[in-house]
C-alpha cells in the first residue's frame, strides 16, 4: 500500500511520524505511570469541587473561576476557564482523578499542536526560504522546546494546550482563505475565538494574530504607508475582527461584573510595587527575561514569584542593557520589515499572544512558563527563519552548510534531553520543588512549598527549616507565618504558635484561615471565650467558612455543650458535604447517644459525598454491629480493612463483631491480626482475646466433664 502513495505524501507521513516520535521521546509517555498532581493541579483539580462532584453542577462550572471560587468573589483570581474545568470533570467522571491519564491527554494535545504547527508553516508562502524544510524543522523545535514542559507536564497547562490548538486552527483558516473575501472564515474564526476564551482568556488575541497573518500573506506590507492605511480601514474583515474582539472582551468582563482581580505582593511583587518607575522598568526586564527563557531554557522554575527576579529600581541597573538591546533589534527590524516579512510575521506571532501576560493587565505571577506555549510558535518560526536564511545564503560553501546542519542536530538533541529531564521534575512535587530551589534559592515561595510538602510527609525538621527560611527571605509572608504557627501547635508549643499566627494577622488582618487557627490555639489553651471571638472574626471575613464551623463545633464539644457542637458540625457539612471529620463527629455523637437509626441515615448521606471515606464507613459498621446487623457490618469492616489494611483498630473492632456474633475462630484471627500490627497498643485486642480463649477453655472443660 505504501508503494502506491505519491512520493510527497510518503515524505509528509514520515515527517509527521518523526514529529510525534520527538514528542513521545521528550515527555516519555511510559514514565507517566508514577505521575502525581503537582503544584497548581492540587487546587484546580484535586480540591476543586467543580471537577470532582457528580452529578455535574453546570451552574458552578460556569459561574466559578478556574480554582473553584465564585467568579464575582473578592478572593477570585478572575481566571474564568469553564471548558477547561469541564474537560477535567469529564475525565474524572470517566477515569477518576488520575494524574497519569490527564497528563497523557496533555501529551496527545501537544502532539496534535506540533502537527498543526507543521501544517501551518508548510502552508505559508514565503519566497525567501524553502517552506518544506522550514515546516519540519520549526515543528521539531516546537515539539522539543523545554519551555513547553510546564504546559504539557502540568495538568493545568491544558488551558494553554487548548488555546494553542484553537490559535493554530484559526491561523490555518486564515492561510487557506488568503486573497479571498470569505465572511464564513471571519465568522468561524470569531466562533473559535469565543470557544478559546472559555479555555483560556488569552485566546482573545487570536483575531489580532489572524489579521497580522493576513496582512503579510496578502503582501500589504509592500504598499506605501498611505495605501496600507486606506486598505486597512476599508477591509471589512479587519473591522469585523475588531468589533468582534471588543464584543467578546466586553462580554468576558461583564461576566465577572467588570471587577479586577486583587493579588498580594507574594503573588506578583512587580505589579504590587507602589513606584511607577520600578514597575515599568521591572516589567520591561521581565519581557526580556521571557525571551531569554525561550532562547536559553536552562534555568526553568515552576514559580518565579519571590526572590527569583529582583526588582529594577533604577535606570542605571545594568540588566536594562538587555532591554535596550531588545528594543534596538525591534526598531531595526521595523525599519527593514519589507525585506524580511517572514521574520516580522514570526515576531508578531510571538508578541501578540503574549500581550495579556505582559503586564498590560494585572496578573498573579511574575513569570509563568506555561504562558509562553503559544508565543513560542512565533519564536520557533523566527529561529528557524534565521537559520535557513543563513543556510540558503551560504550556497556554494558546503563546509559551512555542513556545520550549520550539525549545529542544528546538536541543538535539537540537547533540547530533547533537557525537555525529558525537565519532564521528570514534573512527575511529583518533591522533584519539582527541589528543582525550583536549585534555580531560585532565594525564592521564599519555593521554601514555603518545600516546607508544606515536608509537613504533609511528616518530616517536621525539614518543615521547620524551610518555613523559617521563607520568613527570613520575606518577613511579610503571612501564609508561611501561619503554617509555622500551626506546626508549633502540633508540637505542643502553644505560646510560640500563637505568636507566629498573630504575626500573620499583623501582615494581613483580614486573613480568615489565620483567625481560625488562632482560635484553635486558644481553644487548646482553654481560652474558650477568646477562641470563640477568633472564630467569629474568621467568619466575618469568610461567611461560608465550613472548616471554621467544624472547629467551632469542637470548641463547644470541649465545653460539653453537645447541642451547639452538633449544630455547628451540621452547618459545616451543609456548606461543604465533603468534610469527613465533621461527618465523623456527628455520627460519633449520635452513636454515643444511642441514636443508631439517625446515625445510619446520616451516614448514608455522608457516603453519597464521600463514598470511600474510611472514618464514616468504620462508624457505620460499628453502629450496625451494635444493632446486631452482623452480615452488613462484617461486609463494611472488610471493606474498611481493604482500604487501610494496617490499622490495628479496624481489626480489633472486627474481632469484637465476631465475638458478639459467636464466631469465635474468626474473632481470634482478627484479634491476633490487630496484635501483630501493633503489639504495644493493641490492649483491647489482647484483653478480648484472653477473655475469649479463657471462655473457650471453660466451655471445653464443661464438655469434657459431661
N, C-alpha and C positions, 0 to 999 in steps of 0.2 A: 504493500500500500504506500509506503514511504517513497518508493521509486516513482510513483505516479504524481507526486507533489512537484510543483514547479520549484526550481532552484531557489527563487526568492522566498517562497513560502517555507521551504525547509530551513533556510537560513534564519528566518524570523522565528520559527519554532525553537530552533537551537538557542537563539539569543534569549528568548523568554524563559526557556528552561534553565539557562545559566543564571539569569537574574533571580529566579525563585530559589535556586540552589544556594546562591550567595546569601539570601535572606535566612534560609534554614541553617546554614553553617554559622552565620553570625549569632543567631539567637538560640541555637541548639535546642530544637523542639523536644528532643529526648530528655533534656535536663530540666524540663518544666515540671516533672513529676513531683519534685520536692519543693515546688514554689509555694509561697505563702503570701497573704495580703500584707503589704508593707506601706508604712507612712500614711499618705492621704487615702489609700484604699480602705483603711480601717474605718475612717469617718464617713466616707462617701458610699461605702458598700456594706461593710460588716455591721456597723452601728446605725445604718440608715434604714429606718422602718419602711420608707417608701420602696426600698429594694426587697426587704425580707418579710413583708407581711402579705399573706394571702387570705381571702381573695384580693384582687388588685384594687387598691384605693386610687382611682383615677383622679379624684379631686386633689389628693395630697400630691401626686406626681406633678400635676400641672399648676399647683399653687405654692410649692415649696422650692427652695433653691437646691443646688447640686449636693449640698451637705445635709439636707433633710430639715432645715429650718424654714419657717414661713417666709416667703419672699418679701413681705411687707414688714417683717420684724426688724427692729432696730439692730439686732445682732446678726442679721443676714448679710452674707458677702455679696448678695445680688447676682450670683453666678447661676443663671436660670438655664438648665440644660435638660429639659424633661425627657427628650427622646433618648439621650444617653442613659439616664436613670431607668427609663422603660426597658432598654436593652438589658441592663443589669438585672432588672426584675424578671424579665422573661427567662434569662439564663438561670436565675435562682429557681424559678418555678419548674424548669425542665431538668436541671442538673444539680440543684442545690448550690450552696456557697462554696464553689471550688475555684481557688486561685489558678490552678493549673489549666483548667478549661478556659477560663476567662482570658488568661494570658496567651493561650494558644490561638484564640479567636483574634486577639490583637495582632499576633504574628501573621495570621492569614490576611488580615486587612492591610498590613504593611506590604505583603506580597502583591496584593491587588494594586495598591498605590504605586508600587515600583513598576508594575506593568503598565499602569496608566501613564506614569511618567515617561516610560519608553515610547508609548504610543503618541503622547503629546509632542515630544521632541522630534520623533520620526515624521510627524505631520507638518511640522513647521517648515516653511520655505525660507531658508537663509542662504543667500548666494555665496557668502564668503567661505563656507566650510562644508564638508561632507556630512549631510544630515544623518545618514545611517550610522556612521561611527559616533557622531555626537549623541545620538539617541541611546545607543548601547552603553557607551562609557558614562554618560550622565546618569542613566538609570542605575548602573552598577555603583556609582559613587553615592547615589541616593540610598540604595539598598544597604550599603555598608557603613554609612556615616555614623560614628559613635554618638553624635548629638541626638540621634533619634532614640537612644536606648531608654530614656525615661518615658517617652511616649509609648513605646512598644512594650516594655517590660513592666511598667506601672499600669495597673488595670485602669486607673482613672485617665490614663492617656488615651482611652477610647474616644474621648471627645475630640482630641487633636486628629486622630486617625480618620474619623468620620468627616471632620471638617476638611482634611486633606483630600479625601476621596471625592467629595462634592466639589471642591475647588478645582480639582483636575478634570472632572467631568464637564464642568462649565467652560473651562478653557478649551477642551476638545470640541465642545459645541461651537464655540466662537471660531476656532480654526476651520471647522467643517463648513461654516457659513461665511467665510471671508469673501468680500466682494458682493454679497447678496444682501438684499434688504428683507430679511425674514423676521416678521413680527413674532412667529412661533418660537424662534430661537430666543429672542429677548424675553418673551413671556416664560419660557421654560427655565431660563437662567434665573429669573426672579423667583419662580416657584422653588427651584432647587436651593436658592439662597435662603428663602424663608424656612425651608426644612433644615438647612445647615445651621441657621441661627439657633434652632431648637436642640442642636447637638453641641454647638459652641458659639458663643456670641461673636467671636472674631469673623465668622462667616459673612458678616455684614459687609466686609471688604471685597467679596467676590465680584460684584458688578464692576468695581473700580479696576480690578485685575483684568476683567474681560474687555473693558474699554481700552486699557493700555495695550493689550494684545492686538485688538482690532486696529488700533492706531498704527502700530508698526507693521502688521501684516498687510494692510492696505497701502502702505507706502506714504501715508500722510506726512511723515516727518520730512519728506523731500520737498514739500511745498514751502513757499515763503510763509513767514510768521503771520502775515495778514490773511493769506488764504487759509492757513491752518485754523485760525480763529473763526473765520466765517464758516468754515466747514464744520467745525465742532459745534457751533451754535445751530447750524441748520440740520445736523444729523439727528433724526428723530430718536434713534435707538439710544444715543447718549443722554438725551433729555429724559427718556423713559427710565433709563437706569438711575439717573439722578433722583427723579421723583420717587421711583420705587424704593431705592435705598433709604431715602428720607422717611418714607412712609413706614418701612419696616423698622427703622431705628426708633421712630416716634412710638410705634406700637409696642416695641420691646420696652421702652422706658415707661410707657403708660402702664404696662403690666406690673411694674414694681412701684407704681404711684409716683414716678419721677423722683424717687428718693435715691440719693447717692450712698454707696456703702461707706461705713466708717471702719478704718483699720487702725490698729495700735502701732506704736513705734516698733514693737518687736517684729511685726509683720513686714513693714517697709520703712526703715529709718530715713530713706531718702525723701519719700513723699511726706513724711511726718515732720521733717525739719522746718523750722519757722523762718529760716533765712532764704529769700528768693534766689540769691546768687548761689548759695550752696546747693539748693535743689536743682537749679538749672545746670550748673557745671557738673554735678554728680550724675544727672540724667544723661547728659551728653557722653560722659565717660562710660556709663552703663551701655549705651548704644554701641560704642566701640568694643566693650567687653563681650557683648553678644556676638559681634562679628569675629572677634578673636577666638571665641569658643568654637565657632564653625571652622575657622582656619586651623586651629590647633586644639583639637578636643582631647587634650591630655589631662587637664585639670577639670574634672567634672564632679559636681556635688549636688546632692538631692535637695539642698536648701542653702541658698546664698544669703540668708537674711542678716544675721548679726555677726559682724566681725570678718566676714569674707571680703567685703569690698568697703574700704574706708571712704568716708565722705570726702569730696573735693571741696575744700573750703576757701581756696584762694586761686586766683588766676595764674599764680606763679607755680602752681603744682605741676611737676614735671610730667605727670600722667596725661596732662592735657595736650602733650605733643602728639599723642595718638589721635586725639580728636581733630587737631589741626591737620594732621596728615590725611585723615579720612575725608574731611570736607575739601581738602585740596584736590584729592583724586576725583571726588564727585564733581567739582567745578570744572576740572579738565575734561571729564567725560561729557558733561553737559555742553561744553563748548564744541566738542567734536562728535556730538551724538549722531549726526548724519552719516559719518563714515563708519561707525560701529553700531548699527541698530541692534544687532544680536546682543551685544554687551549691555546696551541700555535697557533692552527688554528684560534681560535676566536681572539687572539691578533693580528694575521696577518691581518685578515679581518677588524679589527678596524684601523690598521695603514695604510694599502695600499691605501684605498680610500681617506684618509686624506692628503696624500703626497702633492697634488697640493696646499693645503691651509696651509701647514706647514712652509711657508717662503722660500721654495726652489725657487719659482718664485715670482715675485713682484705681490702683491695683494692690492686691495684698501680697506682693512679693517684690524682691529686688531683681533677681534673675530667676526665671523658670525655664529650664532647658526644654521642656516639652512644648513651650510656645514657639520654639524655633523649628518645629517639624515642617510646617507649611512654608515659612520663609526659606528653608533650606532648598526648596525646589528651585528658586531663583539662584541661590548660591551655587548649587551643583551645575546649573546651566552656565553661570558666569565662569566658574572654574574651568570647566571643560571647553568652553568657548575660547578662553585664553590659551589653554593648552593646544588645542587644534589650530588656533590662529598661528602660533609659533611653529607648530608641526608642518602646516602647509606652506608657510613662508620659507621653510628650510629645504625646499625641494632641490634635489641635486646634491645635498650633503647627507649621504646615507649614514655616516657615523653619528652625526647629531640626531638624526631621526631615531636611530637605534638607542641612543642614550635616553631620549625622551620616552620611548616605549618602555625601557627597563625601569625608569623612574616612576612611570605611571603604574606599572605592575607592582613595584615595591610599595608605592603609596596605597594601592587598593589592598594589598596583603596586610600591611600594618594596620590599616583602618579596620579590616575584618577581625584581626586579632584583638585590637583594642575594644571593638564592639562586643565581641564574645566575652572578653574579660569583664567589661562593664555590666553585661547582662547577668553574669553570675552574682554581681553585687546586689542586684535587684531581686534575687530569689528569696532572701529573708532579711529581716530588719537588722539583725546583728552584723551581717556583712555590709549592709548599706550604710549603717551609722558609722562603722569602723572606717569605711572608705571616705565618708564625709570628714571625719576627724583628721585624716591624712592630708586632705586638700585644704581644709579650713580649721586649723587647730584652735583659733581664737573665736570660733563661731559659738556663741552661747546656746543657740538652739540645738546645735549638734550635741553638745554636752548634756543639755536637758533631755534630749531624746534617748541618749545612751543611758542616762540615769533612770528614766522612766522604764525602759526595757529591762534594766538590771533589777528594778523593783519587782516587775512582773515575774521575773525568773528566780527571785529570791536571793539575788546577790546584793545584799544591802550595803556591804562595804564599798562596792563599786558605785552603788547608787549615791551614797553619801558623798563620795569623792567628786563625782561629776555634777551633782546638784550644787555643791559649794563652788566648783569651778565656774559653772554657769553664772552664779550670782556674783562671783568675783569679776567676771568679764562684763556683766551687765547687772549692776545692783538693783535696777528697777524691774527686774524680770519677775512679775507677780506670780506667774504660774509655777516657776521654779521655787519661789519662796513658800508658796502654799504647799506644794508637794513635799518640800523638805520638812515643813512643819508636820505634815501627815506621817512622814517616815519617823520622825522623832516620837510622835504619838504612839505609833505601833511598837516602839521600843520602850514605852513607858515613861519617856521624858516629857511629861505634860507641860511643864513650865516653859521649856525650850520650844516645844511645839507651838504653844500659844504665842510666843514671841515672834516666831517666823511668820505665822499666819497674820498676825497684826501688822507686820511689816508689809505683807502683800496688800492688805487693806489700806495702808497708808499710800501705797502707789496707785491703787485702783479701788476707791471706796465703794464703787457700785459692782463689786465682784461677788455675785451670788454664791458661787461654789466656796469661796473663802469664808463668807459669813456662815455657811452651813458647816464647814469643817471646824470653824471656831466654836460653833455650838456643840459639835461632837466632843471637842477637847474639854469644854466647860462642863458638859454632862459627865464626862469621865472623872472630872474633879469634884463632882457632886454640887456644882454651882447651877442648880436647875433653873432658877429664875433668869440668870444671865444667859444660859443656853437657850431658853425659850425666846428671849429677846433677840438673840443672834439668828435663830431660825426665822423669826418673823421679818427680820431685815433681809434675809436671803429671799423670802417670798415676796417682799416689797419690790425687789429688783428683778425677780423672775416669778411671775404669778403661778405658772403651771409647773413648778419645780417638783416633780414626782419624788425624786430621791430625798428631797428635804422633808416632804410629808412622811416618808418612811422613817427617817431619823427622828422626827417629832413623835411618831408612834413609839419608837424605842425609848424616848425620854419619858413619856407617860408610863410606859411599862415599868421603868426603873422606880417610878414613884407609886407603883401599884394602882394606877388609875386605868384599869383594864378597858373600860368602855371607850375612853378617849383614845387609848392606844389603838384599839380595833378600828375606830372611826378614821383615824389618820392613815392607817395601813390600807383601808378600803379606798380612801381618797387617792392614795398613791397608785394603786393598781387601776383605779378608774382613769387616771390621767395617762398612765403608761402600763398596760397589762403585761408587759414583758419585764417584770421585776420579780425574779424568783425569791429573793429574800423577804419581800413584803408578803407574797403569797404564802411562803413557808411559815411566817409568823402568824398570819391569820389562821391558817389551818391548824397550827400547833395549839393556838389558844382555844379554838373550837374543840379540838380533840381533848385538851385538858379539862374543859368544862363538860365533857361528855356529850357534846352536840355532834354526834357522829354523822347523822344524816346531813346536817348543814355542811360539815367538813367534806363529805363525799360530793355534794352538789357543787360546792365552790371549787373543789379540786378538778372537777370536770371542766369548769370554766377556765381554770388556770392552764390546764393541759391543752386547751384549744390554742392558746397563745405560745405555750412552752411545752410542746409535746414530748420532748426528751429531757426535761429538767429533772435531774435525779432527786433533788430535795423534795419536790412535790410528789413524785412517784413514791418515794420512801414513806412519806407521811400518809399517803392514801393506802399503801399496803398495811401500815400499822393500824389504821382505822378499820380496815376490812378484817384484819386479824382479830381485833377486839370484838367485832360484830359476828365473829365465827364464820365469815365467808372465806373459808380456808383456801379453796381452789383458786379463786380470783386473787387473793393476797399472795399465794405462792407464785403465781404467774408474774405478778408485778415485782416481787422480790427478786426473782430470777432475771427479769429484765434490768433491774437496777444493778444487780451484780455483774451482768454482762457489760453494762456501761462503765462501771467502776469496780473491777474485779478485786482490787487490793484494799478495799475499805473494810476494816475489821467490823465496824458497827453493823453493816448490812448483813454479813454472815451471821453475826450474833442474833439479830432480830429474826432472821430466817430460822435459826435454831429454836428461838422462842416459839415461833409459829408452829414448827413441827412438834415441839414439846407439848403445846396445848392440844395439838391435833392427835396426840398419842402415836406419832410416827417416830419412835424412839431412835431407830438406827439413823434416819435422816437427820434428826436433831443432833445426834452425836457427831456426825460428819460435819455439820455446819459449825458446831461449837469448836471442833478441832481445827477447822479451816480458819476460824477467827483467831484462835490462839497461835496458829502457825504464822499468821500475817503480822501480829504484834503481841508477842507473849507478855510483855511488860504491862500493856494497857488493857488486855482482854480479861479484866477482872470478872465482869458479869458472865462472860462465856465460860470461864474456868469454874466459877461458883455453880452455875447452872449445870455444867457438865458433871461436876462432882455429885450434885443432888440427884441428877438423872441416873448416874451409874450406881449410886447407893440404893436408889429406889428399885432399879432393876435387879440389883443383888438381893434385896429383901424379897422381892417377888419370886426370884429364882429359888430362895431358901424355902419359901412357903410351898412352892410347887413340889420341891424335894420331900418336905415333911409329909405332904399329903400322899 
